[in-house]
Amino acid sequence: MRKMRTQRAIAVLASVLLIGGVAACGNSDTGGGGSKDDGKITMGFSQVGAESGWRTANTTSIKESAAAAGIELKFDDAQQKQENQIKAIRNYIQQKVDVIAFSPVVESGWDTVLKEAKDAGIPVILTDRSVDSADKSLYKTFLGSDFVKEGRLAGEWLVEQKKGATGPVNIVELQGNTGAAPANDRKKGFGEAIAANPNLKIIASQPGDFTRAGGKQVMEQFLKANPKIDVLFAHNDDMGLGALEAITAAGKVPGKDITIITVDAVKDGMQALADGKFNFIAECSPLLGPQLMDLAKKVHAGETVPPRIETEETTFTQEQAKEALPNRKY
């Protein structure tokens, strides 16, 4: 009898240990984000911040598209700081997400953390902005606009408008964040385009950090330091909208006394264009979410994707803005 009780106790203990072991394995599997067995893709996404209407629309597109695609999204706002993005990416690596995507605050300084993701077997997708790295194997693809082209389109429009000018045309430039890809590239493209007309001169160029407050503050400085400004080229709509306040406060008429060219084509910028306060906008679409989720599924499945995927965009004059505004999604 004692022997039978002992055998039963051993059997019960073995069952408890077996159940405990299964539970422990289950907890280990579900604790690592993308290591779940439910087949759902987990994406870690680090956003630059919320500095503009464009960025807000971009974030909304990504969140809504992830939900529609059935992708679990872990979202982080870097608040315009590279160190915050690096920390977020490392957290995603520790959580063992399936895919990492991010829009880099600046171009340089990413090789170390991207190598960590590569070593962990987690594919990386760059969105909106690229990185300056010689090792292209550190990320699978870059989805975004051609910023040089945007700057060039803005410059080419200005060259056409001022082709009959006999005297100097003084241009001031509101740049984006120092070191950011769109700031570097838009400046490059614009400069290359206006070189075709020697009368077009950039007399001042300074970062406004892609914000309305920054655009207003820097434009105030430009107006105080330069009595004759003919053209403003702002690297995004929000800085241009901030500059409108400074221009109006200085007693000048935006769109007439000063020709204003911007990039983005968000709704507020398009309204300013339709109202005659802006003169020309080169579009930069923020609605990258659907394409990003499609790419995430492909790289997770091991499919080969193009190293560079460009978004489709256009340009707008004042009349074109009036036509497009009623159906504008952002």
N, C-alpha and C positions, 0 to 999 in steps of 0.2 A: 504494500500500500504506500509506504514511504517512498519507494522507488518510482511509483506511478506519479505521485505528487511532484516529485523532483523533475520528472520528465515533462510534466505539464508546465511547470514554472519556467523551465528552459525554453519550451516552445513559445510561451507568452512573451518572454523576454526577447526572443529572436524576432517575433512579429513586431514588437514595439521598436526594436532597433531598425528593422527593415523599413517600417513606415517613416520613422524619423529620418532615415537616410534619404528616402524618396523626397520628403519635404525639404530637406536641406538642399538637395540638388535643384528642386524647383525654385527655391529662393535664390540660389546662385544664378540660375538662368535668367530670372526676371529682374535681377538687380542691375543688369548692365545695359539698360536702354535697348540698343539694337540687337542684343543677344536673345531677345524673346523668341519663342517658338510659334507665335501666333501669325507669322508671315507679314506683319505690318512693318513698313519701313520707318525708321526713326531718323529724322534730320535735325542736326544742330545748326542753327543759323545765327550769325552775329551781324547785327545791323550797325551801320556807322553811327546813327543817332536819330534825332527827330528835328533836324535843323531847318527844314523847309517843307512847303506843301508837296513838293516832288517826293521827298523822303517818306512823308506820311502816306501818300498814295502807294508808294513802293512797298511799304510794310503791310498795308492793307491787302494788296494784291498777293503777297507771299502767304499771309495767314489764311486768307480765303481759299487760295489755290491748294494749299496743303490739306485743308479740311475737305475740299471737294475731291482731292486725289486719294484720300484715305491715308495720308502720311502724317505720322505723329511729329509735331514740330516743337522743338525746344528752342525758344527765342531769347536772344539777349541784345540789349541796347548798349552799345559801347560808349555812348555819350561823347563821341568825337575823340576818343583816346585809344591809341594803339595798344597800350598796355592792357586795357580792358578787353580788347579783342583777343589778344594772345592768351589771357587768362581764361576767357570763355572757350576758346578752341581747346585748350588743355583740359578743361572740365569735360568737354564733349568727348575727348579721347578717353578720359577715365570712365565716362559713362558708357563707352563702347557703342556710340551711335552708329548707324549704318552709313550715313553720308554727312559731311560737313560742308556748309556753304557760307560764304561771307562776302561782304562788300568792304574791301580794305580802306581804312581811314587814310593811309598814305601808301605809296608804292613800294618803298624799301623796308628791309628789316624783317622779312617773313620766313626766310629759309629754314631757320632752326625749328620753329614750331610746325611748319609744313612737313619737314622731314619726320618729325615725331608722329604726325598723322599717317604719313606714308608707311613708316615702320610698323604702325599699329594696324595696317591694312584697311584704313578708312579713306575712301576716295574724297577728294576736295573739289568743289566747284566754285569758281569766282563769279560773282554777279556784279553788274554795273561798273565796277572798277577792277583793273588788273593789278598785278604786282610786277616789280622790276626784279626778276630772278633769272639767272642764266640756266637754271635747272628746270626745264619745262615739265619734267616728270613729277614734280611736286604737286601738280594739280591736273585734273582730267580735262577741264575745259574752262573757257572764259565766255560768259554770256553777258553781252552788254552793247552799248553804243560805240560808234566810232567818234570819239571826242575831237580828234584832229579834224575830221570831216565837218563836224558841227561848227568849229571855229572857222574853218575855211569857207563854209557856206555863208556865215555871217560876214566875213571879210569880202567875199565876192559880191554880195549884195551891196555893201557900202561902196566898193570900187565902181560898180555900175551907177549908183546914185550920184557919185561925186566925180564922174569922168570928165565933166566940163569945168571943174573947179580950176581957177588960175592961181589962186593964192593958197597958203597953208590951211589944212583942215586939222584942227587940234582935237585929238582923241584922248579920253581918259578911260582906264580899264579897271573894272572891279573884278579881281581874281577870286577864285575859291580858296579853300584851305591850302596853305603852303605845303607842297610835297604831294598833294592829292593828284591822282591821274587826270581827272577832268580839268583841273586847273592848269596843269602842265600842258596837256594836249590842246585844249581850247585856245590857250595863249599862242601855242606854236602854229596851229592852223590859221588863226586870224592874222598873225604876223606875216605868215607866208603869202596869204592872199592880198593883203594891202600893199605888199612890196611892189605890186604891179603899178601902183600909183604913187610916185614920189612926193606928191603933195600931202598924202595922208601920214600924219605923225602922231605916235603915241607919246604924249607929254607927261603922263603920270600913270603908274600902274601899281596897285596895292591890294592885298588880300582883304576881302570883306567877309570871309569865312562862310559864304553861302547863306547868310542870314539877312533878314530885313534890317535888323538893328545895325549889323555890320555895314550893310550897304548905305544906310542913311549916314552913319558916322563918318565913313571914309569919303562919301560924296560931299559932305559938308567941308571936309578938309580940302578936297580938290577945288571946290568953288572959291574958297578963301585964298588959296595959293595961286589959282590960275584965273585971271579975269576973263579970258576968252576960251570957252570950251564949246566945241561944235558937235562932238559926238561922244556918247557913252556906250562902251561895250561892257555889259555885265555878264559874268559867266553863268548866272542863273536868274530866273524870274524874280525870286525873292529879294536878291540884292538890288535888282532894278526897281522893284516896288518900294524898297526902302529909300532908294535914291530919289524917287519921285517926290517924296516929302521934303528932302533937302533942296531940290531944284525949285519946287513951288515956294518954299520959305525964302529962297534967295530972290524971289520976284521974277523968275524965268518961267516960260511955258514949256513943259515937257512935251516932246514930240514935234515941237516947232522951233523954239530957240535952241534946243539941244536934241539931236537925233538919238534915239535910244534903241539899242539892239541887245537882245537877251537870248538866253538858251533855256529850254525846258518845254514851254507851252502848257503849263498848268493852268487851271481855270482862271485864277486871279490875274495871271500874266496875259492870258488871251483876252480877258475883259479889258485890261489896260490897252492892249493892242487895238481892239475893236473901238475903244473910246478915243483913239488917236493920241494917247499918251506915250505908248511905245510905237516904234516904227517897223520892227521886223523881229521875228522869233524863229530860231532854229530849234526844231523839236528834239526832245530827248524823252522817250517814253519810259514811265516808271512801271508799267504793267508787265513785269517780267515773271510773275508768279507761275502762270500756266507752263511756260517754257522750262522754268527751273524744275518744276515737279516732274515733268516728262524726262528731263535729263537725269534727275535723281534716280528714277526707276531704271533707266538704261544703264547707268554706271553701276548701280547696285547689282544688276543682273550680269555684269561683266561685259556688256556690249561696248564696242568702240564708238566714240562720239567725236565730232570734229573738234580740234583744239581751240577754235574761235568761232563763235556764233554771234552774228550781228543782228541787232533788232532793226525792224523796218521803221523809218521815220521820214518826216518831211519838213517843210518850212512854211511860214505863214506871213502874209502881208496883212495890213489892216482890213482890207475887204474880205480876205480869206478867213480871217478870224471871226468876222461877223457871221459868215456862213457856217463855220464849224462849231461855234459856241453852243447852240441849242442841244447838240448831241454829244457834247464833251463829257467824258467819263471821269475826268480828274482835273 
